[in-house]
Amino acid sequence: MNSKKATPKSSPKSLKKLHDNSSKGQCLRLEKALRDNPDGLTTIELVEQYDILRPSARISELRWDKGLNIKTITTTAETAQGYIHRNARYVLFPGKWQEEAA
């Protein structure tokens, strides 16, 4: 006789701490992450470690809305799956951000 097991119910202990996934919540996490990491963070690190799915959009918001001086450096980095990708490294510098001339 095949008996089906019920789908296990999640217990409060197994639930991850919920966090704000709004753009404002992501900007707050991103700003703190950049302040805590003076060498900057890559797009891959921001996606995988900080759950910020569109880092470039959040960087733009922090520059334009808060005036944070965040520089973008093109680099390469390895994903968790072992693939090398070109991506951006974002570094927070002192002072106010000013749009660079093209």
C-alpha positions in Angstrom: 0.0 0.0 0.0 1.4 3.4 -1.0 0.7 6.1 1.4 1.5 9.6 0.5 3.3 11.8 3.1 1.9 15.2 3.8 4.0 18.1 2.7 6.0 19.2 5.7 4.8 22.5 7.2 7.4 25.2 7.8 8.1 25.9 11.4 9.0 29.4 12.6 12.5 28.1 13.4 13.1 27.1 9.7 11.9 30.4 8.3 14.6 32.8 7.2 14.4 36.3 8.7 12.3 38.3 6.3 13.6 41.6 4.9 12.3 44.4 2.9 12.6 43.8 -0.9 11.3 47.2 -1.9 13.7 49.4 -3.8 14.0 51.5 -0.6 14.8 48.4 1.5 17.4 47.3 -1.1 19.0 50.8 -1.2 19.3 50.7 2.6 21.0 47.3 2.5 23.2 48.4 -0.4 24.4 51.6 1.3 25.2 49.6 4.5 27.1 47.0 2.5 29.2 49.6 0.7 30.0 51.3 3.9 31.0 48.0 5.5 33.2 47.0 2.5 35.7 49.7 1.7 37.1 47.7 -1.3 33.6 47.7 -2.8 31.4 44.9 -4.0 30.7 43.3 -7.3 27.3 42.9 -9.0 27.6 39.2 -8.4 28.3 39.7 -4.6 25.4 42.1 -4.3 23.0 39.7 -6.0 24.1 36.5 -4.2 25.0 37.8 -0.7 22.7 40.8 -0.3 19.6 39.8 -2.4 19.8 43.0 -4.5 18.6 41.8 -7.9 19.3 45.0 -9.9 22.3 46.6 -8.2 22.9 49.1 -11.1 19.4 50.5 -10.6 19.9 50.8 -6.8 23.3 52.4 -7.4 21.7 55.0 -9.6 19.1 55.8 -7.0 21.8 56.2 -4.3 23.7 58.5 -6.6 20.8 60.7 -7.7 18.7 60.7 -4.6 21.3 60.7 -1.8 24.3 62.1 -3.7 26.5 59.1 -2.7 29.9 59.1 -4.5 29.8 55.6 -5.8 32.4 54.7 -8.5 31.9 51.8 -11.0 35.0 49.8 -11.9 34.7 47.1 -14.6 36.1 43.8 -13.5 35.7 40.1 -13.7 34.3 37.8 -11.0 33.3 34.2 -10.5 29.8 33.1 -9.8 28.8 30.5 -7.2 28.5 28.1 -10.1 32.2 28.7 -11.1 31.6 30.8 -14.2 33.7 33.9 -14.8 31.7 37.1 -15.9 32.6 40.7 -16.6 30.7 42.8 -14.1 30.9 46.0 -12.1 32.6 46.6 -8.8 31.0 49.4 -6.9 33.1 51.4 -4.5 31.9 54.2 -2.1 34.2 57.2 -2.0 34.0 60.3 0.3 32.2 63.4 -1.0 29.2 64.0 -3.3 28.7 62.2 -6.5 29.0 64.2 -9.7 28.1 62.8 -13.1 31.3 62.4 -15.1 31.5 63.8 -18.6 31.4 61.2 -21.4 
